[in-house]
Amino acid sequence: MPNQSIEFRLEYVRRGSSVPYFAGTGGVTSPTGYTYTTLPPNWVPDLTTTESRIIFAMLFRL
């Protein structure tokens, strides 16, 4: 915390599940841009069982 009005925060989060739940690198939106209408044949969303992310946050107090 550099001063009383600004705070920086950095987090690493890793989550997991027993079933594919998180969006993978291929994404969950169809190639046509729609999720439930006019889906291409044999297309499925890219889901994974783990997710890792880095979160950077800044808090400003006025």
DSSP file (Angstrom, degrees, kcal/mol; ACC not computed):
  #  RESIDUE AA STRUCTURE BP1 BP2  ACC     N-H-->O    O-->H-N    N-H-->O    O-->H-N    TCO  KAPPA ALPHA  PHI   PSI    X-CA   Y-CA   Z-CA
    1    1 A M              0   0    0      0, 0.0     6,-0.2     0, 0.0     3,-0.1   0.000 360.0 360.0 360.0 106.1    0.0    0.0    0.0
    2    2 A P        -     0   0    0      0, 0.0     2,-0.3     0, 0.0     5,-0.1   0.850 360.0 -18.3 -66.5 -34.8    1.9    3.1   -1.2
    3    3 A N  S    S-     0   0    0      3,-0.9     3,-0.5     0, 0.0     0, 0.0  -0.881  81.3 -80.0-155.1-172.8   -0.3    5.5    0.7
    4    4 A Q  S    S+     0   0    0     -2,-0.3     3,-0.0     1,-0.2     0, 0.0   0.676 122.1  47.2 -72.4 -16.8   -3.7    5.8    2.4
    5    5 A S  S    S+     0   0    0      1,-0.1    56,-2.8    55,-0.1     2,-0.4   0.600 107.4  52.5-102.6 -13.9   -5.6    6.3   -0.8
    6    6 A I  E     +A   60   0A   0     -3,-0.5    -3,-0.9    54,-0.2     2,-0.4  -0.975  54.3 179.2-130.0 137.5   -4.2    3.6   -3.1
    7    7 A E  E     -A   59   0A   0     52,-1.9    52,-2.8    -2,-0.4     2,-0.4  -0.998  10.4-158.3-136.6 134.4   -3.9   -0.1   -2.7
    8    8 A F  E     -A   58   0A   0     -2,-0.4     2,-0.4    50,-0.2    50,-0.2  -0.866  11.3-174.8-109.5 144.9   -2.5   -2.6   -5.2
    9    9 A R  E     -A   57   0A   0     48,-2.5    48,-3.0    -2,-0.4     2,-0.4  -0.996   9.7-170.6-144.4 135.4   -3.3   -6.3   -5.0
   10   10 A L  E     +A   56   0A   0     -2,-0.4     2,-0.3    46,-0.2    46,-0.2  -0.994  13.4 178.3-127.6 128.4   -2.0   -9.3   -7.0
   11   11 A E  E     -A   55   0A   0     44,-2.9    44,-2.8    -2,-0.4     2,-0.5  -0.957  21.6-153.2-131.4 148.2   -3.6  -12.8   -6.7
   12   12 A Y  E     -A   54   0A   0     -2,-0.3     2,-0.4    42,-0.2    42,-0.2  -0.992  20.8-171.5-116.7 125.7   -3.1  -16.2   -8.3
   13   13 A V  E     -A   53   0A   0     40,-2.8    40,-2.4    -2,-0.5     2,-0.4  -0.964  10.5-178.3-122.6 131.5   -6.2  -18.3   -8.4
   14   14 A R  E     +A   52   0A   0     -2,-0.4     2,-0.3    38,-0.2    38,-0.2  -0.988  10.6 178.1-128.9 122.4   -6.4  -22.0   -9.3
   15   15 A R  E     -A   51   0A   0     36,-2.9    36,-2.4    -2,-0.4     2,-0.3  -0.863   3.0-175.2-122.4 156.8   -9.8  -23.7   -9.3
   16   16 A G  E     -A   50   0A   0     -2,-0.3     2,-0.3    34,-0.2    34,-0.2  -0.976   7.3-170.8-148.0 160.2  -10.8  -27.2  -10.2
   17   17 A S        -     0   0    0     32,-2.2     4,-0.1    -2,-0.3     5,-0.0  -0.953  33.5-122.1-146.0 164.5  -13.9  -29.4  -10.6
   18   18 A S  S    S+     0   0    0     -2,-0.3    31,-0.1     2,-0.1    32,-0.1   0.627  99.6  45.5 -84.9 -12.7  -14.6  -33.1  -11.2
   19   19 A V  S    S-     0   0    0     30,-0.1     2,-0.4    29,-0.1    29,-0.1  -0.912 106.3 -85.6-124.4 153.9  -16.6  -32.3  -14.4
   20   20 A P        +     0   0    0      0, 0.0    29,-0.3     0, 0.0    -2,-0.1  -0.453  69.0 139.0 -60.7 117.3  -15.7  -30.0  -17.3
   21   21 A Y        +     0   0    0     27,-2.2     2,-0.2    -2,-0.4    28,-0.2   0.631  39.8  76.8-131.9 -34.9  -17.0  -26.6  -16.1
   22   22 A F  E    S-B   48   0B   0     26,-1.9    26,-2.8     1,-0.1     2,-0.2  -0.553  84.9 -99.8 -92.2 150.7  -14.5  -23.8  -17.0
   23   23 A A  E     -B   47   0B   0     24,-0.2    24,-0.2    -2,-0.2    -1,-0.1  -0.486  40.0-149.1 -68.9 131.0  -14.0  -22.2  -20.4
   24   24 A G    >   -     0   0    0     22,-3.6     3,-1.2    -2,-0.2    22,-0.1  -0.136  36.4 -82.7 -87.9-171.1  -11.0  -23.6  -22.3
   25   25 A T  T 3  S+     0   0    0      1,-0.3     3,-0.1     2,-0.1    -2,-0.1   0.763 127.2  58.5 -68.0 -25.3   -8.7  -21.9  -24.8
   26   26 A G  T 3  S-     0   0    0      1,-0.2    -1,-0.3     2,-0.0     3,-0.1   0.599 104.6-137.8 -80.3 -10.7  -11.1  -22.6  -27.6
   27   27 A G    <   -     0   0    0     -3,-1.2    19,-2.4    19,-0.3    -3,-0.2  -0.087  12.1 -99.2  81.9 176.9  -13.9  -20.7  -25.9
   28   28 A V  S    S+     0   0    0     17,-0.2     2,-0.4    -5,-0.1    -1,-0.1   0.399  87.5  96.9-118.7  -2.1  -17.6  -21.5  -25.4
   29   29 A T  S    S-     0   0    0     -3,-0.1     6,-0.1     1,-0.1    17,-0.1  -0.746  77.9-115.2 -90.9 137.4  -19.1  -19.3  -28.2
   30   30 A S    >   -     0   0    0      4,-0.8     3,-1.8    -2,-0.4    -2,-0.1  -0.198  27.6-105.8 -66.6 161.5  -19.9  -21.0  -31.5
   31   31 A P  T 3  S+     0   0    0      0, 0.0    -1,-0.1     0, 0.0     8,-0.1   0.758 122.0  56.5 -60.1 -24.4  -18.0  -20.0  -34.7
   32   32 A T  T 3  S-     0   0    0      2,-0.3     3,-0.1     6,-0.1    -2,-0.1   0.599 117.8-112.9 -83.1 -10.3  -21.1  -18.3  -35.9
   33   33 A G  S <  S+     0   0    0     -3,-1.8     2,-0.3     1,-0.3    -1,-0.0   0.375  83.4 106.0  96.7  -4.1  -21.2  -16.1  -32.7
   34   34 A Y        -     0   0    0      4,-0.2    -4,-0.8     3,-0.2    -1,-0.3  -0.836  53.6-157.5-109.7 148.3  -24.4  -17.6  -31.3
   35   35 A T  S    S+     0   0    0     -2,-0.3    -1,-0.1    -6,-0.1     3,-0.0   0.839  86.3  11.4 -94.1 -35.4  -24.5  -20.0  -28.3
   36   36 A Y  S    S+     0   0    0      1,-0.1     2,-0.4    -6,-0.0     3,-0.2   0.545 113.2  67.6-123.8  -9.2  -27.9  -21.8  -28.7
   37   37 A T  S    S+     0   0    0      1,-0.2    -3,-0.2     0, 0.0    -1,-0.1  -0.895 104.7   3.4-116.5 147.1  -29.3  -21.0  -32.2
   38   38 A T  S    S-     0   0    0     -2,-0.4    -1,-0.2     1,-0.2    -4,-0.2   0.888  79.1-178.7  49.8  51.0  -27.9  -22.1  -35.6
   39   39 A L        -     0   0    0     -3,-0.2    -1,-0.2     1,-0.1     3,-0.1  -0.562  30.3-111.7 -76.4 140.5  -25.0  -24.2  -34.2
   40   40 A P    >   -     0   0    0      0, 0.0     3,-1.4     0, 0.0    -1,-0.1  -0.398  45.7 -90.0 -65.0 149.2  -22.7  -25.8  -36.7
   41   41 A P  T 3  S+     0   0    0      0, 0.0     3,-0.1     0, 0.0     0, 0.0  -0.333 107.8   9.1 -62.2 142.3  -23.0  -29.6  -36.7
   42   42 A N  T 3  S+     0   0    0      1,-0.2     2,-0.4    -3,-0.1    -3,-0.0   0.630  91.7 140.4  64.2  17.7  -20.7  -31.5  -34.3
   43   43 A W    <   +     0   0    0     -3,-1.4    -1,-0.2     0, 0.0   -13,-0.1  -0.770  23.9 175.0 -91.3 135.2  -19.6  -28.3  -32.6
   44   44 A V        -     0   0    0     -2,-0.4     2,-0.0    -3,-0.1     0, 0.0  -0.979  35.5-100.8-133.6 148.6  -19.1  -28.5  -28.8
   45   45 A P        -     0   0    0      0, 0.0     2,-1.1     0, 0.0   -17,-0.2  -0.340  36.2-113.6 -65.6 150.3  -17.8  -25.8  -26.4
   46   46 A D        +     0   0    0    -19,-2.4   -22,-3.6   -22,-0.1     2,-0.3  -0.756  48.0 171.8 -87.2 100.3  -14.2  -26.2  -25.2
   47   47 A L  E     -B   23   0B   0     -2,-1.1     2,-0.3   -24,-0.2   -24,-0.2  -0.862  11.4-170.2-113.1 146.3  -14.6  -26.9  -21.4
   48   48 A T  E     -B   22   0B   0    -26,-2.8   -27,-2.2    -2,-0.3   -26,-1.9  -0.820  29.6-128.2-128.4 168.5  -11.9  -27.9  -19.0
   49   49 A T  S    S+     0   0    0     -2,-0.3   -32,-2.2   -29,-0.3     2,-0.3   0.525  89.8  48.2 -95.5  -6.9  -11.8  -29.2  -15.4
   50   50 A T  E     -A   16   0A   0    -34,-0.2     2,-0.3   -28,-0.1   -34,-0.2  -0.932  58.5-168.5-132.4 157.2   -9.2  -26.6  -14.2
   51   51 A E  E     -A   15   0A   0    -36,-2.4   -36,-2.9    -2,-0.3     2,-0.4  -0.982   2.2-174.5-144.9 132.4   -8.8  -22.8  -14.4
   52   52 A S  E     +A   14   0A   0     -2,-0.3     2,-0.3   -38,-0.2   -38,-0.2  -0.990  14.2 164.1-125.6 136.0   -5.7  -20.7  -13.5
   53   53 A R  E     -A   13   0A   0    -40,-2.4   -40,-2.8    -2,-0.4     2,-0.5  -0.997  31.5-137.3-150.7 153.1   -5.7  -16.9  -13.6
   54   54 A I  E     -A   12   0A   0     -2,-0.3     2,-0.5   -42,-0.2   -42,-0.2  -0.951  23.0-161.5-109.3 129.3   -3.7  -14.0  -12.3
   55   55 A I  E     -A   11   0A   0    -44,-2.8   -44,-2.9    -2,-0.5     2,-0.5  -0.949   7.4-171.3-117.3 126.7   -5.8  -11.1  -10.9
   56   56 A F  E     -A   10   0A   0     -2,-0.5     2,-0.4   -46,-0.2   -46,-0.2  -0.974  12.6-180.0-115.1 128.0   -4.4   -7.6  -10.5
   57   57 A A  E     -A    9   0A   0    -48,-3.0   -48,-2.5    -2,-0.5     2,-0.4  -0.965  15.9-162.7-131.1 145.7   -6.5   -5.0   -8.7
   58   58 A M  E     -A    8   0A   0     -2,-0.4     2,-0.5   -50,-0.2   -50,-0.2  -0.995   8.3-159.2-124.2 133.2   -6.2   -1.4   -7.7
   59   59 A L  E     -A    7   0A   0    -52,-2.8   -52,-1.9    -2,-0.4     2,-0.5  -0.961   5.7-168.2-115.0 122.9   -8.3    0.2   -5.0
   60   60 A F  E     -A    6   0A   0     -2,-0.5     2,-0.5   -54,-0.2   -54,-0.2  -0.939   4.6-159.6-110.7 128.4   -8.7    4.0   -5.0
   61   61 A R              0   0    0    -56,-2.8    -2,-0.0    -2,-0.5   -57,-0.0  -0.927 360.0 360.0-107.1 127.4  -10.2    5.8   -2.0
   62   62 A L              0   0    0     -2,-0.5    -1,-0.1     0, 0.0   -57,-0.1   0.425 360.0 360.0 -99.7 360.0  -11.6    9.2   -2.5
